[in-house]
Amino acid sequence: MKNVYLLILISLIFISLFNYYLYHILRKVSILTGFKNFLIYFLFSFIFFIFLDFYVYKFFGHGFPSSISEEKFERSPSPYDMFSGKPYYKDHNSHGFRGDDFKNIDKDTFQIAFFGGSTGYNGEPPIIKLVENQIKKQGTKVKTFNFSSVSSNHNQHVHRLLKYTDLNFDLVIFYGGFNETIQTYLYDPRPGYPFNYWIRNELSKIKYLLLKYSSIYAEYEKQTGNVSGLNKLRQNINFLSDQWLDSLLLNYEQTLNSANKISESLIENNLCNSTKFLAFYQPISINGVDDYSKKIIKETKEFFLKKSILIDISEALNQNDFTDSVHVNQNAKNIIAQIIFEHINNEVLSDCN
């Protein structure tokens, strides 16, 4: 609560100074009555407080981060999968994903669907485009479809995969791990729920707007969880308990199993005899996360150790390859793409006729 009290104190000091100088200005205007002066003090004090709270404190990093780009263009509302990229924003196609419009190519083409969060979305070029380039080098005609979007998780990707069953894929790739586990720990704590679901969809519009723009209101929420009801929500699901962590990992596994079944049963192949499914557990910076996140990473790796559904490539990078806890530089994307390409080449293309 220290931040909340400090911001309120600073606001009171600045408003007092502001009113002091406003008082000397109004003294010279004798036609104004005391009541009118009071209204002027109140109105200008309120405007000045809003300016401090919504803009000045935000500038110094208080409150919740607010990114118009991410909220409006990179997490645009989308039916069934909750949100995805906004159509025709930057290099987005008509479906809101990076690249050309999605359509089936001729039957001589090896087609790959790639599903990830921001780590699959970001990059110049993104990871899956680097994989495509590697496959082309060995003479295989290939087309990749990047279904990645910022903050999305694999539960959303399952719905997204179903949404685009009109497309043919020889391989479906789920690339992630952070959004399926640590993002759940940091934001909406219910396993499988989309990023910030309880704020975006279950709060009143007034509370949502105040949390989004007001630094003081958001700082109080971060300290208490009382504004959004997050504390009660966490209590209801035994947040951070062994039971909660087990549910988190079980949801991760069940989601991958569902994606695997959909890929092999519902998705029509294009070049190969059947559609294959590969899932990768992405690199996450151990130095960039807190102690409980480290526990989640450890438990995740142990949980999937003897399960063939998930390929662990989490230790493929050095710590200096990360730009934060999960995002990596472009050179690291090349390393990840090379590893994914080798798995495709050895486990999929080798059996593709």
C-alpha positions as CSV (number, residue, x, y, z in Angstrom):
1,M,0.0,0.0,0.0
2,K,3.0,2.3,0.3
3,N,2.8,3.2,-3.4
4,V,-0.9,4.2,-3.1
5,Y,-0.3,6.4,0.0
6,L,2.7,8.0,-1.7
7,L,0.8,8.8,-4.9
8,I,-2.1,10.3,-2.9
9,L,0.3,12.4,-0.8
10,I,2.0,13.7,-3.9
11,S,-1.3,14.5,-5.5
12,L,-2.4,16.5,-2.4
13,I,0.8,18.5,-2.3
14,F,0.6,19.4,-6.0
15,I,-3.1,20.2,-5.8
16,S,-2.5,22.4,-2.8
17,L,0.2,24.3,-4.6
18,F,-2.0,24.6,-7.7
19,N,-4.8,26.0,-5.6
20,Y,-2.5,28.5,-3.8
21,Y,-1.6,30.1,-7.1
22,L,-5.1,29.8,-8.4
23,Y,-6.3,31.7,-5.2
24,H,-4.0,34.6,-6.0
25,I,-5.4,34.8,-9.5
26,L,-9.0,34.7,-8.5
27,R,-8.5,37.4,-5.8
28,K,-8.0,39.9,-8.6
29,V,-11.4,39.0,-10.1
30,S,-13.7,40.7,-7.6
31,I,-17.0,39.9,-9.4
32,L,-16.8,36.2,-8.5
33,T,-18.6,35.0,-5.4
34,G,-17.3,32.6,-2.8
35,F,-19.5,29.8,-4.1
36,K,-18.3,30.4,-7.7
37,N,-14.7,30.4,-6.4
38,F,-15.3,27.1,-4.7
39,L,-16.6,25.5,-7.9
40,I,-13.6,26.8,-9.8
41,Y,-11.2,25.4,-7.2
42,F,-13.0,22.0,-7.2
43,L,-13.2,21.7,-11.0
44,F,-9.6,22.7,-11.7
45,S,-8.4,20.5,-8.8
46,F,-10.3,17.5,-10.2
47,I,-8.9,18.1,-13.7
48,F,-5.4,18.4,-12.3
49,F,-5.8,15.3,-10.2
50,I,-7.0,13.3,-13.3
51,F,-4.0,14.6,-15.3
52,L,-1.6,13.5,-12.5
53,D,-3.3,10.1,-12.1
54,F,-3.9,9.2,-15.7
55,Y,-0.8,10.6,-17.4
56,V,2.0,11.8,-15.1
57,Y,2.1,8.7,-12.8
58,K,1.7,6.4,-15.8
59,F,4.7,8.0,-17.3
60,F,6.7,7.0,-14.3
61,G,5.6,3.4,-14.5
62,H,2.7,3.3,-11.9
63,G,-0.5,1.5,-12.5
64,F,-1.1,-1.3,-15.1
65,P,0.8,-1.0,-18.4
66,S,-1.5,0.2,-21.2
67,S,-0.6,-0.5,-24.8
68,I,-3.1,0.7,-27.4
69,S,-1.2,-1.4,-30.0
70,E,-1.6,-4.6,-28.0
71,E,-5.1,-4.0,-26.8
72,K,-6.7,-2.8,-30.0
73,F,-4.6,-4.3,-32.8
74,E,-2.7,-7.3,-31.5
75,R,-5.5,-8.6,-29.1
76,S,-8.5,-7.6,-31.2
77,P,-11.8,-9.4,-30.4
78,S,-12.3,-12.6,-32.3
79,P,-15.2,-15.2,-32.2
80,Y,-14.4,-18.6,-30.6
81,D,-10.8,-18.0,-29.8
82,M,-11.4,-14.8,-27.8
83,F,-8.9,-12.5,-29.5
84,S,-6.3,-12.4,-32.3
85,G,-4.7,-9.8,-34.4
86,K,-6.8,-7.1,-36.1
87,P,-7.3,-7.7,-39.8
88,Y,-5.1,-5.6,-42.1
89,Y,-3.1,-4.0,-39.3
90,K,0.5,-3.7,-40.4
91,D,1.3,-7.0,-42.2
92,H,-1.8,-8.8,-40.9
93,N,-4.0,-10.6,-43.5
94,S,-7.8,-10.6,-43.7
95,H,-8.0,-13.0,-40.7
96,G,-5.7,-10.9,-38.5
97,F,-2.6,-13.0,-38.7
98,R,0.8,-12.2,-40.1
99,G,1.5,-13.0,-43.7
100,D,-0.6,-13.4,-46.9
101,D,-4.2,-14.5,-46.8
102,F,-4.6,-18.1,-45.8
103,K,-5.6,-20.5,-48.6
104,N,-4.8,-24.0,-49.7
105,I,-1.9,-24.3,-52.2
106,D,-1.6,-27.1,-54.7
107,K,-1.1,-30.7,-53.6
108,D,2.6,-30.6,-54.2
109,T,3.0,-28.2,-51.2
110,F,3.9,-29.2,-47.6
111,Q,1.6,-27.0,-45.4
112,I,2.3,-26.2,-41.8
113,A,0.0,-24.5,-39.2
114,F,2.0,-22.8,-36.4
115,F,0.2,-21.7,-33.2
116,G,2.0,-19.6,-30.6
117,G,1.8,-16.5,-28.4
118,S,3.8,-13.3,-28.9
119,T,7.0,-15.4,-29.2
120,G,5.5,-17.0,-32.3
121,Y,4.1,-13.7,-33.5
122,N,7.2,-11.5,-33.1
123,G,10.3,-11.4,-35.3
124,E,11.5,-10.2,-38.6
125,P,10.9,-12.8,-39.8
126,P,9.0,-14.8,-37.2
127,I,10.2,-18.3,-36.1
128,I,8.0,-20.3,-38.4
129,K,9.1,-18.2,-41.5
130,L,12.7,-19.1,-40.6
131,V,11.6,-22.8,-40.5
132,E,9.9,-22.4,-43.9
133,N,13.2,-21.0,-45.3
134,Q,15.1,-24.0,-44.0
135,I,12.7,-26.5,-45.5
136,K,12.8,-24.7,-48.9
137,K,16.6,-24.9,-48.9
138,Q,16.4,-28.7,-49.2
139,G,14.1,-28.5,-52.2
140,T,10.7,-29.1,-50.5
141,K,7.8,-26.9,-51.6
142,V,6.4,-25.5,-48.4
143,K,3.8,-23.0,-47.1
144,T,3.5,-21.9,-43.5
145,F,0.5,-20.4,-41.8
146,N,1.3,-18.4,-38.7
147,F,-1.7,-18.4,-36.4
148,S,0.2,-16.9,-33.5
149,S,-1.1,-13.8,-31.6
150,V,0.1,-11.8,-28.7
151,S,-0.8,-13.3,-25.2
152,S,-2.9,-16.2,-26.7
153,N,-2.6,-19.6,-25.1
154,H,-3.1,-23.2,-26.3
155,N,-6.7,-23.4,-25.1
156,Q,-7.4,-20.6,-27.5
157,H,-5.3,-22.3,-30.2
158,V,-7.4,-25.4,-30.0
159,H,-10.5,-23.3,-30.9
160,R,-8.5,-21.5,-33.5
161,L,-7.5,-24.8,-35.1
162,L,-11.1,-25.9,-35.2
163,K,-12.1,-22.5,-36.7
164,Y,-9.8,-23.0,-39.7
165,T,-10.5,-26.7,-40.5
166,D,-11.3,-25.6,-44.1
167,L,-7.5,-25.4,-44.6
168,N,-5.3,-28.4,-45.2
169,F,-2.2,-29.0,-43.1
170,D,0.4,-31.7,-43.2
171,L,1.8,-30.6,-39.8
172,V,0.3,-28.7,-36.9
173,I,2.7,-27.1,-34.4
174,F,1.9,-25.8,-31.0
175,Y,4.8,-23.6,-29.7
176,G,4.5,-22.2,-26.1
177,G,4.6,-23.1,-22.4
178,F,4.9,-19.6,-20.9
179,N,1.3,-18.5,-21.6
180,E,0.0,-21.9,-20.6
181,T,1.6,-21.8,-17.2
182,I,3.4,-18.6,-15.9
183,Q,1.0,-16.2,-17.7
184,T,-1.8,-17.9,-15.7
185,Y,0.1,-17.4,-12.5
186,L,0.6,-13.7,-13.3
187,Y,-2.8,-12.8,-14.7
188,D,-6.2,-14.6,-14.7
189,P,-5.3,-17.6,-12.4
190,R,-7.8,-20.0,-13.8
191,P,-6.0,-22.7,-15.9
192,G,-6.8,-22.3,-19.6
193,Y,-8.5,-18.9,-19.3
194,P,-7.4,-16.3,-21.8
195,F,-5.1,-13.5,-20.8
196,N,-6.8,-11.1,-18.3
197,Y,-10.2,-12.7,-18.9
198,W,-11.6,-11.6,-15.6
199,I,-10.7,-8.0,-16.2
200,R,-11.7,-7.8,-19.8
201,N,-14.9,-9.8,-19.6
202,E,-16.2,-10.0,-16.0
203,L,-15.7,-6.5,-14.5
204,S,-18.0,-3.6,-14.9
205,K,-17.0,-1.1,-17.6
206,I,-16.3,1.6,-15.0
207,K,-13.9,-0.6,-13.0
208,Y,-12.2,-1.8,-16.2
209,L,-11.6,1.8,-17.4
210,L,-10.3,2.9,-14.0
211,L,-7.9,-0.1,-13.8
212,K,-6.8,0.6,-17.3
213,Y,-6.1,4.4,-16.9
214,S,-6.0,5.3,-13.2
215,S,-2.5,4.8,-11.6
216,I,-3.7,5.1,-8.0
217,Y,-6.7,2.8,-8.5
218,A,-4.5,0.2,-10.3
219,E,-1.8,0.4,-7.6
220,Y,-4.4,-0.3,-5.0
221,E,-5.6,-3.3,-7.0
222,K,-2.1,-4.6,-7.4
223,Q,-1.6,-4.5,-3.6
224,T,-5.0,-5.9,-2.5
225,G,-6.8,-7.5,-5.4
226,N,-10.0,-6.1,-3.9
227,V,-11.1,-3.9,-6.9
228,S,-11.5,-6.7,-9.4
229,G,-12.3,-9.5,-6.9
230,L,-9.1,-11.3,-7.9
231,N,-8.4,-12.2,-4.3
232,K,-11.8,-14.0,-3.9
233,L,-11.2,-15.7,-7.3
234,R,-7.9,-16.9,-6.1
235,Q,-9.3,-18.2,-2.9
236,N,-12.0,-20.2,-4.8
237,I,-9.5,-22.1,-6.8
238,N,-6.8,-22.5,-4.1
239,F,-4.3,-20.4,-6.0
240,L,-0.7,-21.5,-5.6
241,S,-1.7,-24.7,-3.9
242,D,-0.4,-28.1,-5.1
243,Q,-3.9,-28.8,-6.3
244,W,-3.9,-25.6,-8.4
245,L,-0.5,-26.4,-9.9
246,D,-1.7,-29.9,-10.7
247,S,-4.7,-28.5,-12.5
248,L,-2.5,-26.1,-14.4
249,L,-0.3,-28.8,-15.7
250,L,-3.2,-31.2,-16.4
251,N,-4.9,-28.5,-18.5
252,Y,-1.7,-28.0,-20.4
253,E,-1.5,-31.7,-21.2
254,Q,-5.2,-32.1,-22.0
255,T,-5.0,-29.1,-24.4
256,L,-2.1,-30.7,-26.3
257,N,-3.9,-34.0,-26.5
258,S,-7.0,-32.3,-27.8
259,A,-5.0,-30.5,-30.5
260,N,-3.3,-33.8,-31.4
261,K,-6.6,-35.6,-31.9
262,I,-8.1,-32.7,-33.9
263,S,-5.0,-32.6,-36.1
264,E,-4.9,-36.3,-36.8
265,S,-8.7,-36.9,-37.1
266,L,-10.3,-33.7,-38.4
267,I,-7.6,-31.8,-40.3
268,E,-7.2,-32.8,-44.0
269,N,-3.6,-33.3,-45.1
270,N,-2.3,-31.6,-48.2
271,L,0.9,-33.4,-49.4
272,C,1.5,-36.1,-46.9
273,N,-0.5,-39.2,-46.2
274,S,-1.7,-37.9,-42.9
275,T,-1.5,-34.8,-40.7
276,K,1.1,-34.8,-37.9
277,F,1.2,-32.8,-34.6
278,L,4.2,-31.5,-32.8
279,A,4.3,-29.4,-29.6
280,F,7.3,-27.6,-28.2
281,Y,8.0,-26.3,-24.7
282,Q,9.7,-23.0,-25.4
283,P,12.8,-21.5,-23.7
284,I,12.1,-19.4,-20.7
285,S,14.7,-17.3,-18.8
286,I,15.3,-18.7,-15.3
287,N,17.1,-15.4,-14.4
288,G,14.1,-13.3,-15.5
289,V,11.4,-14.9,-13.3
290,D,10.5,-15.0,-9.6
291,D,10.9,-18.0,-7.4
292,Y,7.4,-19.4,-7.9
293,S,7.8,-19.2,-11.7
294,K,10.9,-21.2,-11.3
295,K,8.9,-23.8,-9.4
296,I,6.3,-23.8,-12.2
297,I,9.1,-24.4,-14.8
298,K,10.6,-27.2,-12.8
299,E,7.3,-28.9,-12.2
300,T,6.3,-28.5,-15.9
301,K,9.5,-30.1,-17.1
302,E,9.2,-33.0,-14.6
303,F,5.5,-33.5,-15.5
304,F,6.2,-33.9,-19.2
305,L,9.5,-35.7,-18.9
306,K,8.2,-39.1,-19.9
307,K,5.2,-37.9,-22.0
308,S,5.8,-37.9,-25.8
309,I,3.2,-35.2,-26.4
310,L,5.6,-32.3,-25.6
311,I,9.2,-31.7,-26.9
312,D,11.2,-29.8,-24.4
313,I,13.6,-27.3,-26.0
314,S,13.6,-24.9,-23.0
315,E,17.4,-25.2,-22.5
316,A,18.4,-24.4,-26.1
317,L,19.4,-20.8,-25.4
318,N,21.8,-18.8,-23.2
319,Q,20.5,-16.2,-20.7
320,N,21.9,-13.4,-22.9
321,D,19.6,-14.5,-25.7
322,F,16.5,-13.2,-23.8
323,T,15.2,-9.6,-24.0
324,D,12.9,-10.4,-21.0
325,S,11.6,-13.5,-19.2
326,V,10.4,-15.2,-22.4
327,H,11.0,-13.0,-25.5
328,V,14.3,-13.5,-27.3
329,N,16.4,-11.7,-29.8
330,Q,16.4,-12.4,-33.5
331,N,19.5,-14.6,-33.4
332,A,17.9,-16.8,-30.8
333,K,14.9,-17.2,-33.1
334,N,17.3,-18.7,-35.7
335,I,18.5,-21.2,-33.1
336,I,14.9,-22.2,-32.2
337,A,13.9,-22.4,-35.9
338,Q,16.8,-24.7,-36.6
339,I,15.8,-27.1,-33.8
340,I,12.1,-27.1,-34.9
341,F,13.3,-27.7,-38.5
342,E,15.4,-30.7,-37.5
343,H,12.4,-32.3,-35.7
344,I,10.2,-31.7,-38.8
345,N,12.8,-33.1,-41.1
346,N,13.4,-36.2,-39.0
347,E,9.9,-37.0,-37.7
348,V,7.6,-35.7,-40.4
349,L,9.2,-35.1,-43.8
350,S,11.1,-38.4,-43.6
351,D,7.7,-40.2,-43.6
352,C,5.9,-37.9,-46.0
353,N,5.3,-39.3,-49.4
